[in-house]
């Protein structure tokens, strides 16, 4: 019995020694060089001492004003993928928008409202606000844009900018400053007026607002700072990688077109190209009243369209399409 106990103890000791030998010699612990210090972080963003928006000084001496701008500057600086594409699209579109605003005597800084409204894309909101400037149908018609089944000029970046400029001018006349005019673009002229009256203040910066409107103008200001000096905020994008304005030519249309696909082929482009440069065309045809004209834009350097052998039959299996695509008024089913 005593011999069996001794044997068991010996086996246990051998096992322990073997384990220690295996771990210490065959699999030694990594050596840590305590002199190597790895740090990870993000750069500190400094709010400029003085900031102007649309020629009006932002009152950064008000603590919450500074903090709200600080928040939007950080969000848009470190939301890299989104801001990169804003900068890319901005190269193509912002000069066009700025030109239209200046024609209407609206400060060019107001172009950043289109950036925050739509990311410079022809989006449709849940409330059916449309285009770069997210105009509702009634508002668009108030400012002389055509909105029908076949034509919706809210999708035209230039004409929608003209309408937005008219709105902003009216708002400036009402409130007396561009900051409040900009805020009213989000909350409405009546909504901003009611807020100012109820809280007995005279400035957007002094209003207690819901989060969307409270952030609205500050988002525009933050993007203005980034667009004016992208390298300062870490966006070093070469001009070649920004989206450039494309060379287009205008064609005046004074007669109805029964099939836009065929018209595109006749002009050595395809249907996709026609809709890309004229997104305000909402179906596959265009009815033109007597005395009315439209302007189509097409590439100056036309690409050869990919024409099917039988262009009279384009078959698409509906259940393979994304539901959102099926709902878009492209008129593909009528081609």
N, C-alpha and C positions, 0 to 999 in steps of 0.2 A: 504494500500500500504506500509506504514511504517512498519507494523507488518510482512508483507511478506519479506521485505528487511532484517529485524532483524533475522527472521527465517533462511534465506539463509546464512547470516554471521555466525550464530551459527552452522549450519550444516558444513560449510567449516572449522571452527575452530575445531570442534569435529573430523573431518576427519584428519586434520593435526596432532592433538594431538594423535589420534589413530595410525597414521602411525609412528610417532616418538617413541611411546611406543612399537610398534611391532618391529621396527628395532633395537632399543637400548636395549630392555630387552629380547625379545624372540630370536633375532638373533644378539647378540653382535659382534662387530668387534674383530677379533683375536688379542691377545696380542702379540706384537713383542718384543722378548728379544734382545735388541740391543747389548748385550754382546756376543751373539753367531754370529760368523762370519764364513760363509761357503765359502771355496775357491775351485776352480776347475782349473786344469791345467795339463800340461804334463811336465815331467822332462826335465831339460836342458841337452842337449847332448854336451859333450866336445870333440873336436877333439884332438887326442893325439898330443903332441909337435912334435914327429917324427914318420913318417909312411913310411914303405917300401913296395914295391910291386915287386915281382919277384927279390928280392935282390937289387932293385934300389930305391933310396930315392925319395919320392914325394916332390917336391919343394913347400912346404906350405907357404913359405915366399912370393910367388907370390899371391897377393890378390884374383884374380879370381880362382886360383887353390884351395885355401882354401875354397872359397865359393861354388865351384862346388862339392867338396867332402862333405861339410857340407850339401848341398841339398840332395845328394844321401843317406847319412847316415840317415837323417831324414825321407826321403821317405820310405826307406826299414825298418827302425825301427818301424815306426808307421803304415805301411801297414801290420797290424798284420797277417791277415789270409794268405796272400801270403808268408810272411817270415817264418811263423810257418811251412808251408808245405815244404818250401825249406829246412829248418833245418831237418825235418823228412825224406825227400827223401835223403838229403845229407848224413845221417848216412849210408844208404844202398849203395849209388853209389860213393861218393867222394873218398873213399879209393881205389876203383877199378880204377878210372880215374887217381888218383895221381900215382898209381903204374905204369900205362902205360906211363905217362908223364916222370917219373923219368927214366924209361928204355931208353927213347929217349933223355935223358939229357935236358929235358925241365923243368924249375922250376915248382914246384907243385902249386904255386899260379895261374898259368894259368888255372887250373881246374875251376876257378870261371867264366871263359868265357862260359863254358857249362851251368853254372847256369843261367847266364843272357841271353844266347841264347835261352834256351828252358824250363827253370824251371825244368830241369832234367826229361823231358818227351819227348816221341817220337812225336814231333809236326811236322806239315807240314805247311810251310809259304805260303802266297799268291804267292810267286815267285817259289814255289815248292822246297824250301830248306827243308831238311829232317833231323829228328833225334836230338839227344842231341846237336850235334855240328852244326846243320842247314847247311848241306853240299848240294851244288847244284850237279846235276848229273855229269856234266863235271868235276868239282873239285874232286868228289869222284873217278871217273875213273882215273884221273891224279895221284891219290895217291893209286892206285891199289885196290880199293874196287870193288866188284862185284855188278853191278846194272843191273838186267834183270827183265823180267816179273815175274819170280818165286822167285828170290832172290834179296834183296836190303840190302846190308851190312851197309848202312847208318843208319838203324834201330838197329844195333848191338852197344850198348854203348861202348864196349871194342874196337872193330875194328874201329869204327868211331873216337875214341880217338887217336888211332894209326895214322889215316890219318890226324887228326887235328895237332898232334905233328909234323908230317912231314912238314905241311904248316908253322907252327910257327918257326921251325928250319930254313926253307928257308927265312922267313921274318927276322929273327934275323941276318942271314948272310948278308942280304941286308941292314938293317938299323943299325945294331950294338948294339941294345939294345932291351930288352924285352917289354918295354912300347910301343914303336913304333910298334913292332911286334904284340902286342895285339890289338892296334888300327887298324892295317891293316887287322885284322881278320874281322872287321866290314866294313871298307871302301874299302878294297882291297889293295894289294901292290902297284899297279899302282896309285890308287887314292890317297894314302897317299904320295907317291913319288911326284906326281904332286903338291899336296898342299904344301909340304915342299919347292919344287923348286920355285913355284910362289910367296910364301911369304918370301922366302930367310931366313928360319929358319931351325933348325936342330932337333927340338924336338916336339913331340905331345903336350906338355904343352904350347908351344908358338904358336900353330896354331889356327887360327880362322876357326871354322868348323861348319857344320850343327849341329842341336841340337842332333840328334841321336848319331853321332860319338863323339861329344863334351862330351856327358854324358857317353859314353860307358865304358871307362877304369875306370872312377870314380865309376860307379855302381859295377864293379868287386872289386875295392878296398874297397868300403863300405861293401859289403857282406863278404869279407875276414875279416874285423874287427868284424862283427857281428858273423860270424861262429867261430872265434877264441876265443871269449869271450861273448857268448850269454847272460849270466846272467847280464853283465854290461849294456846291452841294453833292459833288461826287459823280456828276453825269458828264463824262468825257466822250461824247459821241461825235465822230467825224462827220463832216458835212455830207460826205458820200453815202453815209448810212442813214441820213434823214430822208424822209419822203419828199421828193421834189415836185414842184408844179409841172404838170404834163403839158406838152405842146398841143393845143386844141385849135380847131377852127370853127367858126359859127356858120350855120346854114339856116337861112330863113325859111320857115314853113308857113305857107298861106293857103294850102289846100288840105283837105282831110286825107288821112292815111288809113286804109282799111286793114293793113297788116304790117306792123312795125318790123317783124322779122324779115319780111321780103324787102322792105325799105332799107334795112341795114345791109342786106346782101347786095342790093343795088349800089350801095355806097362803099362797098369793099370792106365792111366790118361785119361783125355778127351781133346777134340780139343781146348777148351779155354785155358787149362793149357799149351798145347804144344805151342800155339801162344803167351801166356804170357811170357814164358821163351825164346822163339825164335822168336821175332817179325820181324826178317829179312826174315822169310818165308812169301811170299806175296800172294800165292794162296793155293789151296787145294792139290797140288802135288809137288814133287821135282824130277827134272830130273838130274841125275848124270852122267857126262861123264866118260869115261874110264880113270882111274888113278886119278880122282878127289875124294876128300872126304870132308864131312861136319861134324861138331860136333853139335849134339843136346844136349841141357841141359834139364833135367827133375828133378823133386823133388826126393831126396833120400828117403824120407818118403812119399810114394805115397798115395794120397787120392783116395778112390773108386769113379770112375766117375759115374755121373748120366746118365745111358744108357736107352734110350727109348725102349719100347717093340719092336717097329719096327723102327730101326735106318736107314732104307733105304729111309724113307720119313720124311723130316723135312719141314713142311709147315709154311711159314711166309707171312702174308698179307703185301705187300709192302707199301701200303698207310698208314700203322700204324707206319712205321719207320721214324726216323728223316732223312731229306734229306742228311745231312752230313754222316750219317751211311751208307746210300745206296751207297754213292760214294766211300767208303773205299774198297780197294782191298782184302777183306777177302775171297772171293770165296765161300761165303755161298750158292750161287745159284747153285754151282757145286757139293755140297755134296750129 
